[in-house]
Amino acid sequence: MSEERDNVEVWIAHDAAEGRDVVLKRARLTGNGQGALGRLQAAARALDRLKGHPHVVALYETRHVEEGEAAGFWLVVEYGSGGSLDQQPRMRPEQAARIGAQIADALTALHAEGIVHCDVKPGNVVLTGDGTAKLTDFDSAYRVAGRVTVTPNAPLSYTPDYAAREIARGNIPIPESDVFSLAATLHALVAGKPPRPWEHSVEFQAERGVIRVDDEVTGPLRDVLSPGFRS
């Protein structure tokens, strides 16, 4: 199984030596792959700094291949056999809250390293076989603090349905940007859709911070979501 996202090729493969399924990502070294190369290398550095965190996918290996059909920068990361959250049916608020707590723990560790994920959404959270939630896809991560360059401060890639206003406006992301996106993700898990009304374009709404929370469906999550949307 393979696909391409923003000039990064992605495969689900089986590592026979280790007896496990993995995700392979490759950025080509030339042409349109140049920008993707920087993002993928940055993602590897971010994952390395979060090594061993129970709610971040594991980085197994990186490899730089100079020549031949396999030429490119490769990332080998943990595969979530339970699928991503955008593949799940609507959840009860209690179930979504448990997942939210796990991803909040991952974001706390990421922010402590001075990095903002910038693209928290259901498609970037995967479940393991036992239902543990793990944050993945650090290709958009942005370094906001610290002396060590972990991620390239380049134009951001984000998803308008889940983006905080400052990211949609092209401003520097802050940790609260991820808090907003996590709240939007939890809303989608229980309501079946992100908290953006459909009267205008999603980009227009994101730039102005427009949200519409389904209070009836979110139920006991309201007290958790409201502070996140004020971030």
C-alpha positions in Angstrom: 0.0 0.0 0.0 1.4 3.4 -1.0 0.4 7.0 -1.4 2.0 10.4 -1.8 1.5 13.4 0.5 3.1 16.8 -0.2 5.9 15.1 -2.2 6.5 12.5 0.5 5.9 8.9 -0.6 4.3 6.8 2.1 4.1 3.0 2.3 2.8 0.5 4.9 5.3 -2.4 4.9 6.3 -5.4 6.9 9.7 -5.7 8.6 10.3 -9.4 8.4 13.5 -9.2 10.6 11.6 -7.5 13.5 8.3 -9.2 12.8 6.3 -6.0 12.7 4.4 -3.7 10.3 6.0 -0.2 9.8 5.4 3.0 7.9 8.0 4.0 5.4 8.3 7.6 4.2 10.6 8.8 1.5 11.5 12.3 0.3 13.4 12.4 -3.0 16.7 14.2 -3.1 16.0 16.3 -6.2 13.2 18.2 -7.9 10.0 18.6 -6.0 11.4 16.5 -3.2 13.7 19.2 -1.9 11.1 20.8 0.3 9.8 17.5 1.5 13.4 16.4 2.3 13.8 19.2 4.8 10.4 18.5 6.4 11.1 14.8 6.7 14.6 15.4 8.2 13.0 17.8 10.6 10.4 15.3 11.6 13.1 12.7 12.3 14.9 15.2 14.6 11.6 15.9 16.5 10.8 12.2 16.9 14.3 11.5 18.1 13.8 14.1 20.9 10.6 12.4 21.9 12.0 8.9 21.8 10.3 6.5 24.2 7.2 8.6 24.8 4.2 6.3 25.1 1.9 8.5 23.1 4.3 9.4 20.2 4.9 6.9 17.3 8.4 5.4 17.6 11.1 6.3 15.1 12.8 3.0 14.2 15.4 4.1 11.6 16.5 6.8 9.1 18.5 6.2 6.0 20.0 8.4 3.3 20.3 6.6 0.0 22.3 8.6 -2.7 21.7 6.6 -5.9 19.5 4.1 -7.6 15.7 3.6 -7.6 15.7 3.8 -3.8 17.5 7.2 -3.7 16.1 9.5 -1.1 15.8 10.2 2.6 13.9 7.4 4.3 12.0 7.4 7.6 10.9 4.1 9.2 8.3 4.7 12.0 5.8 2.7 14.0 2.6 1.6 12.4 -0.7 2.1 14.3 -2.6 -1.1 13.6 -5.8 0.3 15.0 -5.9 2.9 12.3 -6.1 6.7 12.5 -8.8 8.5 14.3 -10.4 9.7 11.1 -11.1 6.1 10.3 -13.1 5.6 13.6 -16.8 5.8 14.1 -18.2 8.6 16.3 -17.1 8.1 19.9 -18.7 8.6 23.3 -17.4 11.7 25.1 -15.7 9.6 27.7 -13.8 7.6 25.1 -12.7 10.8 23.3 -11.6 12.3 26.6 -9.3 9.3 27.3 -7.7 9.8 23.9 -7.5 13.5 24.4 -5.6 13.0 27.7 -3.0 10.8 26.0 -2.4 13.2 23.1 -2.3 16.2 25.5 0.5 14.3 27.3 2.4 13.9 24.0 1.9 17.6 23.3 3.2 18.6 26.7 6.4 16.7 26.0 6.7 18.3 22.5 6.1 21.8 23.8 8.7 21.2 26.5 11.2 20.7 23.7 10.2 24.1 22.2 8.3 22.5 19.3 4.7 23.0 18.0 3.2 20.2 16.0 1.0 22.6 13.9 -1.2 19.9 12.4 -3.0 18.0 15.1 -6.1 16.4 13.6 -7.8 13.0 13.6 -5.7 11.8 10.7 -2.5 12.5 12.6 -3.4 10.4 15.6 -3.2 6.6 15.3 -4.3 3.8 17.6 -2.2 0.8 18.5 -3.7 -2.7 18.7 -4.6 -2.2 22.4 -6.3 1.2 21.7 -3.4 3.4 22.9 -3.4 6.8 21.0 -0.2 8.0 19.5 0.7 11.3 17.8 2.2 11.0 14.4 3.2 13.0 11.2 5.6 15.6 12.5 6.4 16.9 9.0 4.8 20.3 9.8 6.4 20.7 13.3 7.8 24.2 14.0 10.6 25.1 16.4 9.6 28.1 18.6 12.2 28.0 21.3 15.7 26.7 22.2 19.1 27.0 20.5 19.1 23.7 18.7 17.5 23.7 15.2 15.0 20.9 15.2 12.5 21.9 12.6 12.9 24.3 9.6 11.1 27.6 10.2 9.5 27.5 6.8 5.9 28.1 5.4 3.5 26.0 7.5 1.5 23.1 6.2 -1.8 22.9 8.1 -5.4 21.7 7.9 -7.9 24.6 8.0 -10.7 22.5 9.6 -8.5 22.1 12.7 -6.1 25.1 12.6 -5.9 27.9 15.2 -6.4 31.4 13.9 -2.7 32.4 14.2 -1.6 29.5 12.0 -4.2 30.2 9.4 -3.1 33.8 9.3 0.5 32.8 8.7 1.7 34.0 12.1 4.2 32.2 14.3 2.6 29.1 15.9 2.5 28.8 19.7 1.8 25.9 22.0 -1.8 27.0 22.4 -2.2 26.5 18.6 -1.9 22.7 19.2 -4.3 23.0 22.2 -6.9 24.5 19.8 -6.3 21.8 17.2 -6.6 19.1 19.9 -10.0 20.5 21.0 -11.2 20.6 17.4 -10.1 17.0 17.0 -12.0 15.9 20.1 -15.1 17.7 18.8 -14.8 15.8 15.5 -14.5 12.5 17.4 -17.8 12.9 19.2 -19.8 15.1 16.7 -18.5 13.5 13.5 -17.3 16.9 12.1 -14.9 19.6 13.1 -16.3 22.8 14.8 -16.3 24.9 11.7 -19.7 25.9 10.3 -20.2 25.6 6.6 -21.6 29.0 5.6 -18.2 30.3 4.4 -15.0 28.8 3.2 -13.0 26.9 5.8 -9.9 29.0 5.2 -12.0 32.2 5.9 -13.3 30.7 9.1 -9.9 29.6 10.2 -8.3 33.0 9.7 -11.1 34.6 11.8 -11.2 31.9 14.5 -14.8 31.0 13.7 -16.1 27.9 15.5 -19.5 26.4 16.2 -19.5 23.8 19.0 -22.2 21.2 19.1 -22.9 21.5 22.9 -25.6 18.8 22.8 -23.4 16.2 21.3 -20.2 17.1 23.2 -21.9 16.9 26.5 -19.4 16.5 29.4 -16.5 17.4 27.1 -17.8 21.0 26.9 -15.8 22.1 29.9 -12.6 20.6 28.3 -13.2 22.0 24.8 -14.1 25.6 25.8 -10.7 26.5 27.3 -9.0 25.0 24.2 -11.0 27.1 21.8 -10.2 30.2 23.8 -6.4 29.6 23.3 
